[in-house]
Amino acid sequence: MTQGKTIAGVVPPVATPLDASGALDKASLGRLVEHLIGGGVHALFLLGSTSGVAFQGEAERARLLEAAMPMIRGRVPVLVGVIDPATERVIAHARVAKSLGADGLVVTAPFYTRTNQAEIRGHFRAVRQAVDLPIYAYDIPVSVHSKLEFDTLMDLAGDGTVVGLKDSSGDENNFRDVILAARDIPGFSVMTGSERTADAAMLMGADGIVPGLGNVDPRGYVRLYDAAKRGDWKACVAEQDRLARLYGMAKVATPRASLGSSGVGAFKAALQTLGVFATREMPAPLVALTDAEAAEVAGMLREAGLV
């Protein structure tokens, strides 16, 4: 797995469907897996931010992987988020992920405890040494309150500790620096987590897109990616414009609800309208969209040509 561009393309962070009691809805998960793979995505990312990983304990994470992996059946590679504040807990999650068939791990900087860049490097190296799977660094300072600085990423990439980056930092200058430097690192994949500027990322030379909105419209992101790969930037931008308008659903519940509730909640409401999810249930303390807000999301789906 560590040779060549290991994972690239459109890699949606898979939303986790819940039933009315808040438990994993396996039937809806199966429909979502088929919706995504049928939409042409290149890999799946389980237990990411859109999956609600922060609200899932060890048992819940294992149950999701145990349910999802047989559904995926090796048709696409699978990245698994092993996101936790402490190194030893990340290693424990990583061992479970490997035992259940993960193709790669997604690791953030440690959080809650304040760490410096040297400690962050030690964290990534400890995980890589303990579990023999490729690691994709996840730069999301809004959630973990630490930035994966350029020198840290290059150091970890240089010795093979990490083989790729999912960038959700919003730091476009640093993102471009990583793309430029990655050209000299064989097999290093640089992916954007931005739904609304994926076209710009692809123009800069990104290898892939990790869009939460890709749960709703995987085909749209695959069209965007394919247009970029063939150099049809007019088609790429047109697709991005349509998706950017569709992403407006992520704000329909604000300011009543938090951005986290409104964003993932809108994706779940959209998937319910599309017949993929049975409910739009959210994990506490997040709140689901109201009927009126869900109806607004349905209208956006109609405008985007999805229903």
N, C-alpha and C positions, 0 to 999 in steps of 0.2 A: 504493500500500500504506500510506502514512502517514496516510490520512484514514479516520476512523471507527474502530470497534473492529476492528483488523486481524485478530487471531487470539485466540479465546477458546474456552470450552467445555472438553471433555476432550481433552487433548493428551499422550498417553503418550510417554515417552522410550523409543524403540524399542531393545529388547535386541538384541545382535549375536550371532547363532548362529555357532558354530565347529564345524568338523569335527574328527575325531580327531587330525589333525595340527596343529590350531590355526589353520587358514586359514578364511576366510569361507565359510560354507555357504549358497550362494545359494538352493538349493531350500528350505531351512528359512526363510530370510529372506522368500521369496515367500509361503510359507504364513502367516508372521506378519503380513505386510502385509494379506493377505486377512482374517485373523482380526480384526485391529484395525479395518480399514475396514468389514468386515461387522458388527462390533460397534457401529458407529455413532459412532465417535470423530470429532471435529471437525477435527483436524489431527494431524500426526505430528512428533515431535522426534527427529531423527537426530543421532547423535554427542553424546549427553549422558552424564551420569554412569552411568546404567543401561546405556548402550551400550558402556561401557568405553573411552570416548574417551581417557582418560589412558594407555591401553596401546597406542594406535594411532598409528603414525607417519604422515607425509604421504601415502605411497603407499597405506597401508591405508585411510585415511580416504577418499581419492579412489575407491578400488575399491568401498567400501561405497556411496558416493553414486552411482557409475556403475551399480551393480547395482540400487539401490533406486528411483531416480527413474523408470526405465521401468516398474517394477512398480506404482508409485503412480499413474502416468499422469494426474496433475493432478486426481485425484478429491477430494483434500483438500489444503489448504495444508501446506507443509513448512518447519519450522524446522530449522536446522543449527547445531550447536554448533561454534564456532571457538575452542576453549579451549586456551590455551597461555600460558606465562609471559611471553613478550616480545611487544610490540606488533607488530613487523614480521612475526613468525611468525603472529600472529592475522590480520593483513592478508592474508598469503599464503593461509592457509586460507580466508579469506572470499572471495577472488577465485576460488578453485576452486569453492567452494560456489555462488557466483553463476553461474559459467559452466555449472554442471550443473543449474541450475534452482531453487535455493533461493528461497523466498518471504520468508524473514527469517533473521537471524543471532541466535545466543545467545552472549553474551559475559560472561565473569566479570571480576572485578578481576585484575590481574596477580598472579602468585604466585611463590613461592620467594624472589625479591628482595622486601624489605620496602618497601612504597610507602605514601605518605600519601594523603589524600583528593584533594589537588590533582593528584597524579600519576595517580590512578585516573581522574579526570575527563579529563585529557589523553589517557589511553589510549583511553577510549571515543570521544572526539571524533576522534582520529586514525583509528580504524577506520571511523567513519561518513563521514569526509571522503574516505577512500580507496576505499570500496566503497559504491555507492548501493543499499543494501538496508536495510530497517528493522532496528533492533537491539533485542533484548529483553535487559535486564540480568538476570543470574543471580546472586542473592545466596546464596552457599553458603560462609560463613566457616569451617565445619568442614574444608573442603578447601583453600580458598585463603588462609585465615588473615588475611583482611581483610574487614571489614564494609562493605557499601555503605550508608553513613550516609544518614539521611533527607534532609539538606540536599543531599548529593551527588546523590541520585536526583531530587530536585525540580529541581535546577539542570540536570541532563541532560535531564529530561523537558520542562522549560520551553523549551529551545531546539530541541527535536525530535531531539536526539541519540539518545535511546532512546524507544521507543513502548510499552514494556511492561516488566513485572517478573515473573520467576519466583522466588518467595521460598521458599528452603529453609533459612532462617536459624534457624527456631524462635523468633524474636523476635516474639511475637504483638502486643505493644504497638506496635512499629514498623510491623508489617504493617497494623494498623488505621489508624495515622496515614497511611500511604501510600494506603490505600483512600479515606480521607476527603479527602485532598488531590487524589487523582486525579479526583474528581468535577468538579473545575474545569479539568481538562486534557482537551480533546476527543481521543478516540481512544486514550487510554492504558489498556492492559489490565493488570490485576493478577491474577496466577495463583499459587496455592499449590502447593508441591511436596510437601505432606504427604498421605500416603495415609490416615492415621488420623483427621485432623481436618478433612477437606474440607467436611463439613457445617457446621462452625463458620465456616470461611472463607467459604462461600457465604452464610451468614446475615449475616456482616459486610459482604458486598457484593462479594466477589471475582468476577472475570469468568471464571475457569477453574481447572482442576485439571490438574496435570502429574504423574500417579501412576505410579511404577515398577510397582506391582502391577496397573496397567491393562493391562500386557502379558498378564497371566493372565486377568483378568476385565474386559475393556473394557465389556461390557454393564452390569455392576454400577455402574461409575462414570457411565456415561451415564444410567442410571436415577436415580442420586443427583442428578446435575446437573439433569436434567429435572424431578425433584420439587422441587428448590430453586427453579427458575425459575418454576414455577407456584404456589409458596408452600405446597406440601404438606410441611410440615416434619416431620410424623410419619413419612411415607414416607421422607423424606430421612434422618432419623436411623436408622430401621430398616435402611436399606440400608447406612449407614455402620457400624452395629454389626456387620452380617454381614461387611463388608469388613475391619473392624478385627480380627475373629476370624481371618479368612483370612490377614491380614498376620502372624499368628503364625508362619507358615512361615519368615519372615525370620530367625528365631532358632533354628531346629532344629539348626544346625551349630555354634552357639556353646556352650562356649568353645573347642571344637576348632579352629574356623576364625575368621577375622576377621569383623567385621560386614559388610565389603564382600563377602567370599566367601560368607557365609551368606545375605545378602539377595539379591543378584543370582543367586547359585547356586541359591537356592530358586525364584526365578522361572523359571530355565532348567529346573530339574527338573520344575516344574509344567507348563511348555510341552512338555516331553518326554512327560509322562504324557498330555497332551491331544492328542498326535500332531502338534504343530506343529514342534517341534525334533527333530532326529535324535539329538543328544547334549546333554549338560549341561556340555560342556567350558568351562573358564574360562581366561582369559589369565594366564600366569605374571606375578607370583608367587602369584596367587590360586589357590584350590583348589576343586575341584568337590565337591558333596555325595556322600557315600557311598551305596551301595545302600539301607542301612537308613534313612538320613536322607531319601532320595528317597521311600521307602515311606511315611514319616511325612507328607511333603508330600502324597502321593497321598491319604492318609486325610483331610487337611484339605480337599482338593478335593471329596471325596465328601461331607463334612459341609456344605460350602458349596453343594452341589447342582450342581457343575460337571461331574461324571462319574457 
